[in-house]
Amino acid sequence: MREEHAALNTIPFDGLKPTVYNAPNGSLSQSCQTILPAKKRRFAALMGKTRTAMAVKKFHGNSSQDAGRRYIMWYKGNLHTHTTDSDGECPPEEVVRRYRERGYDFIAITDHHLYSDYHEQYGGEDFLILPAVEAAASYIDDGGVFRKVHHMNGILGPAALRAAAPEPPYRHGDRIGPFRSHGSWDGAKAAADMARLLKAHGMIVTYNHPIWSRVDGEDFLNTPDVDILEILNYGTQQESGTGFDTTWWDVMLRSGRRILADATDDAHAVSWDAFGGFIMVQAPALTHEDITSAILAGQYYSSEGPEIRDWRVEDGVAYLLCGPCRRLTLVFDGRVGAGVTRVAREGEFVEEIAFRLTGQERYIRGECQDWQGRRAWTNPIYFE
């Protein structure tokens, strides 16, 4: 196998041959920003149905500005966290403290069957807590064994989502479920009913860790009202090697389903099962309205560690720019084996990949992987 792969329609950036960087002592000889002209480094918000972009900036603590717009910042967050209010090992205030100390900007506290809202008690201007719950619908066989389960996070959405909901938001301490089926199971109905309930209360709905949950595709793939599929659950990966679900994501996307993805911790101990999966959200400010609106718009990427600096389609070309990585991949539908990958030679890095669209793609998404094996994922760009 060649150390660096090229594929049909892979193109150089602005007429330059893509560079594989030799980075002695971990430093790059050329930065990502010198490869693209200034006009291609601007921030573009989600525009129409075919374009979303991230600014080419170091993500945390830096900003970009488009003419006439507010400053856009990167914010790091975890959308799946547990406390002693359910089966976590740490009380809410300790969970918040640990995430703050690790440089996070926001978390959603998603205790089982219990809606919590700690944003005033433990949050502040520099740290946001999203009100949330993790709801469950389980199948228990005649022997009392849990065979399958749907876990979904409901995260209080932005004002427009709440205004459109038929029911008011839950209140702190409200219980939701658990919903249990004994002896028989209509998995698709159980999933649809629970997602509908959460959405009816103005919540962003995420479907969590399907591999860990032992569900079949027919149980959840076509569930309405689900906004996000959890493609990395760091806790279940640490626990039992069942944390990655990108295959299910592509199955959904290839079927025509438009769905976002996220990487999370699902932290219970906030030690061995924490700080391994997160999202980086690009938003004007660290407020509930700005963060949740940006999440629903797909203006974020998911990661175990690598940085994604830019992701867009421009003039018929898909661009992915990342921090120093071992492998970059563009994933899309179409013919058998379709896709583009660049792999760095030993001791070197790759930071960019480009692909000229053929017109047959219905979606395209990007992945990058560093030399430690950690990955990051963009959200899809869709085409009519």
C-alpha positions in Angstrom: 0.0 0.0 0.0 1.3 3.4 -0.9 2.1 5.7 2.0 0.2 8.6 0.5 -3.0 8.0 -1.4 -4.4 10.0 -4.3 -7.9 9.4 -5.8 -9.8 10.4 -8.9 -10.8 14.1 -8.7 -8.4 14.9 -5.8 -7.0 18.3 -6.7 -4.2 20.5 -5.3 -5.0 23.7 -3.5 -4.9 26.7 -5.8 -2.8 24.9 -8.3 -0.2 23.8 -5.7 0.6 20.2 -5.1 -0.7 19.2 -1.7 2.2 19.1 0.8 3.0 16.3 3.2 4.6 18.2 6.1 7.8 17.1 7.7 7.4 18.3 11.2 10.5 17.8 13.4 9.9 18.3 17.1 6.2 18.6 16.4 6.4 22.0 14.7 5.0 22.6 11.2 7.1 24.1 8.5 4.1 25.7 6.9 0.8 26.7 8.4 -2.6 25.9 7.0 -3.4 29.6 6.6 -0.6 30.1 4.1 -2.0 27.5 1.7 -5.4 29.2 1.0 -5.7 32.8 -0.1 -7.3 35.2 2.3 -10.7 35.2 0.5 -11.0 31.4 1.3 -10.2 31.9 5.0 -13.4 33.8 5.8 -16.1 32.5 8.1 -19.2 31.4 6.3 -22.3 30.5 8.3 -24.6 27.7 7.2 -25.7 29.0 3.9 -28.6 27.5 1.9 -28.7 23.8 1.5 -25.3 23.1 0.1 -22.8 24.8 2.3 -21.5 25.1 5.8 -18.0 26.3 6.8 -15.7 26.7 9.8 -13.3 29.5 10.1 -9.6 28.7 9.6 -8.6 29.6 13.1 -7.1 27.9 16.1 -10.3 26.9 17.7 -10.3 27.8 21.4 -9.9 31.3 22.7 -9.6 32.8 19.2 -12.2 34.5 17.0 -12.9 35.5 13.4 -15.0 38.3 12.1 -17.0 38.6 8.9 -17.9 42.1 7.7 -20.9 43.5 9.5 -21.3 40.4 11.8 -20.6 39.7 15.4 -17.4 38.0 16.4 -17.5 34.2 16.1 -15.8 32.1 18.8 -15.1 28.4 19.2 -16.6 26.8 22.3 -15.8 23.3 23.6 -18.5 21.2 25.1 -19.8 17.8 26.2 -23.4 16.9 25.6 -23.6 13.7 27.7 -22.7 13.8 31.4 -24.0 12.1 34.6 -24.0 13.0 38.3 -25.0 11.5 41.6 -28.6 12.7 40.7 -28.7 9.4 38.8 -25.8 6.8 38.5 -22.8 9.2 38.3 -20.1 9.1 41.0 -19.8 12.9 41.4 -22.3 15.6 42.5 -23.2 18.2 39.9 -21.0 20.9 41.4 -17.9 18.5 41.2 -18.7 17.5 37.6 -18.9 21.2 36.7 -15.6 22.0 38.4 -13.7 19.2 36.7 -15.0 20.2 33.2 -14.1 23.8 33.8 -10.6 22.9 34.9 -10.1 20.9 31.7 -11.0 23.9 29.5 -14.5 23.2 28.6 -17.0 26.0 28.0 -20.2 24.1 28.4 -21.8 20.8 29.3 -25.2 19.2 29.3 -26.0 17.3 32.5 -28.0 14.3 31.2 -29.0 12.3 34.2 -31.1 9.2 33.6 -34.9 9.8 33.6 -34.4 13.2 35.4 -34.5 16.6 33.8 -32.0 19.0 35.5 -31.4 22.7 35.1 -28.3 23.8 37.0 -27.5 26.8 34.7 -28.1 29.4 37.4 -26.8 27.4 40.3 -23.5 26.3 38.9 -23.1 28.1 35.6 -21.9 31.6 34.8 -20.8 33.9 32.1 -17.7 31.8 31.4 -19.3 28.4 31.7 -22.7 27.3 30.4 -24.8 24.4 31.6 -27.5 23.2 29.2 -30.7 21.8 30.9 -31.1 18.2 29.8 -32.1 14.6 30.5 -31.3 11.2 29.2 -34.5 9.2 28.6 -34.7 5.5 28.1 -37.0 3.0 26.5 -36.0 -0.6 27.3 -36.9 -4.1 26.1 -36.8 -6.7 28.9 -37.3 -10.4 28.1 -39.3 -12.9 30.0 -36.3 -13.8 32.1 -35.9 -10.2 33.3 -32.8 -9.5 31.1 -32.4 -6.1 29.4 -32.0 -7.1 25.8 -32.3 -3.7 24.0 -32.6 -0.1 25.0 -33.1 3.3 23.3 -31.2 6.1 25.1 -31.9 9.6 24.0 -30.7 12.9 25.3 -33.2 15.8 25.3 -31.4 19.1 25.5 -33.4 22.3 25.9 -33.4 24.0 22.6 -33.3 27.6 21.4 -36.2 29.9 21.7 -37.6 29.1 18.2 -37.7 25.4 19.0 -39.4 26.0 22.3 -42.0 28.3 20.8 -42.9 25.8 18.2 -43.3 23.0 20.8 -46.9 22.0 21.9 -45.8 21.5 25.5 -43.8 23.8 27.9 -40.2 22.9 28.8 -39.7 20.5 31.6 -38.9 21.9 35.0 -35.9 21.0 37.2 -36.5 17.7 38.9 -39.2 16.5 36.4 -39.0 12.7 35.8 -39.3 11.3 32.3 -39.8 7.5 32.2 -38.3 5.1 32.3 -40.3 3.4 29.6 -40.2 -0.4 29.6 -41.5 -3.2 27.5 -41.7 -6.7 28.9 -41.8 -9.9 26.8 -42.3 -8.1 23.4 -40.8 -5.1 21.7 -41.8 -2.7 18.9 -38.5 -1.0 18.8 -39.4 1.5 16.1 -42.6 2.6 17.9 -40.8 2.9 21.3 -38.1 5.1 19.7 -40.6 7.3 17.9 -42.8 7.8 21.0 -39.9 8.8 23.2 -38.3 11.2 20.6 -41.7 12.7 20.0 -42.2 13.3 23.7 -38.8 15.1 24.1 -39.4 17.2 20.9 -42.8 18.2 22.2 -41.1 19.9 25.1 -38.8 22.0 22.9 -35.7 19.8 23.1 -32.9 18.9 20.8 -32.9 15.1 20.6 -29.8 13.0 20.3 -29.8 9.2 19.8 -27.1 7.6 21.9 -24.7 4.7 21.5 -26.7 2.2 19.3 -24.0 -0.4 19.3 -23.8 -0.5 23.1 -27.6 -0.5 23.2 -27.8 -3.7 21.1 -30.5 -2.3 18.8 -31.1 -3.3 15.2 -31.4 -0.8 12.4 -35.1 -1.3 12.1 -35.4 -0.2 15.7 -34.1 3.3 15.3 -32.8 4.3 11.8 -36.0 6.0 10.7 -37.0 7.5 14.0 -38.6 11.0 13.4 -37.6 13.9 15.6 -34.0 12.8 16.2 -31.6 15.7 15.4 -28.2 14.1 16.2 -26.7 10.6 16.2 -24.0 10.0 18.8 -21.1 8.6 16.7 -18.6 8.5 19.6 -19.5 7.6 23.1 -16.2 7.7 25.0 -17.6 6.1 28.1 -19.0 3.0 26.4 -15.8 2.7 24.3 -13.7 2.7 27.5 -16.2 0.3 29.1 -16.7 -2.3 26.4 -15.3 -1.2 23.1 -18.8 -0.2 21.9 -18.5 3.5 21.5 -18.1 4.1 17.7 -21.2 4.4 15.5 -20.1 6.1 12.3 -21.3 3.1 10.2 -24.9 3.6 11.3 -24.4 7.3 10.5 -23.5 6.6 6.9 -26.3 4.1 6.6 -28.7 6.9 7.6 -27.1 9.5 5.3 -27.0 7.2 2.3 -30.8 6.5 2.8 -31.4 10.3 2.4 -31.7 11.0 6.1 -30.3 14.4 7.1 -28.9 14.0 10.5 -26.1 15.6 12.5 -23.6 13.7 14.7 -21.8 14.3 18.0 -18.9 12.9 20.1 -19.5 12.8 23.8 -18.2 11.4 27.1 -21.2 9.8 28.7 -19.1 10.4 31.8 -20.2 8.7 35.0 -16.9 8.7 37.0 -15.6 11.9 35.4 -12.1 10.3 35.4 -11.4 7.2 33.2 -14.6 7.9 31.1 -14.3 11.7 30.7 -12.6 14.2 28.5 -12.4 11.8 25.5 -15.3 13.0 23.2 -16.4 16.6 22.7 -17.8 19.0 20.2 -16.4 22.4 19.1 -19.2 24.8 18.4 -18.8 28.0 16.5 -21.1 30.7 17.8 -21.3 34.4 18.5 -21.4 34.1 22.3 -21.5 31.6 25.1 -25.2 31.8 25.7 -27.9 29.2 25.7 -29.5 30.7 22.6 -26.3 31.0 20.6 -24.9 27.6 21.5 -28.1 25.6 20.9 -28.9 27.5 17.7 -25.4 26.7 16.4 -25.8 23.1 17.3 -29.1 22.7 15.5 -27.5 24.5 12.5 -24.6 22.0 12.4 -22.1 24.7 13.1 -19.7 22.5 15.0 -17.5 19.5 14.7 -16.9 16.4 16.8 -13.6 15.2 18.1 -11.5 13.0 20.3 -8.6 15.5 20.0 -7.8 16.7 16.5 -8.6 20.2 15.4 -10.7 20.9 12.3 -9.9 24.4 10.9 -12.1 24.7 7.8 -14.7 22.6 6.1 -16.6 23.8 3.0 -17.6 23.4 -0.6 -16.6 26.3 -2.9 -16.7 26.4 -6.7 -17.5 22.8 -6.9 -14.6 21.7 -4.7 -14.9 20.2 -1.2 -12.1 21.4 1.2 -11.1 19.9 4.6 -8.3 21.6 6.6 -7.2 20.2 10.0 -4.5 20.4 12.5 -1.5 18.1 12.0 -2.8 14.6 11.3 -1.8 11.2 10.0 -4.9 10.6 7.8 -7.6 12.8 6.2 -10.7 11.3 4.6 -13.7 12.7 2.6 -16.7 10.3 2.9 -19.6 10.5 0.5 -22.2 8.4 -1.2 -22.4 7.2 -4.8 -20.5 4.4 -6.5 -19.0 1.5 -4.7 -15.7 2.4 -2.9 -16.3 6.1 -3.4 -14.1 8.3 -1.1 -10.8 10.1 -0.8 -8.0 9.6 1.7 -4.6 11.1 2.3 -2.1 9.4 4.6 1.1 10.9 5.8 4.4 9.2 5.7 6.0 8.1 8.9 7.0 11.1 11.0 5.2 13.6 8.8 1.8 15.3 8.8 -1.1 16.1 6.4 -3.3 19.0 7.0 -5.5 19.4 4.0 -7.4 17.5 1.3 -9.6 18.7 -1.6 -12.0 16.9 -3.9 -13.7 18.1 -7.0 -17.3 17.0 -6.9 -18.7 14.9 -9.7 -22.3 16.0 -9.3 -23.4 12.6 -8.2 -22.9 13.1 -4.5 -25.9 13.7 -2.2 -23.7 14.4 0.9 -20.1 14.7 1.8 -18.4 14.7 5.2 -14.9 14.9 6.5 -12.8 12.9 9.0 -9.3 13.3 10.3 -7.1 11.1 12.4 -3.9 12.0 14.3 -0.9 9.9 15.0 -2.4 8.9 18.4 -5.4 7.4 16.6 -7.8 10.0 17.7 -10.4 11.2 15.2 -12.5 14.2 14.4 -15.6 14.5 12.2 -17.3 17.3 10.4 -21.1 17.4 9.9 -22.3 16.6 6.4 -22.8 19.0 3.6 -25.9 18.0 1.5 -26.6 18.5 -2.1 -29.9 18.5 -4.0 
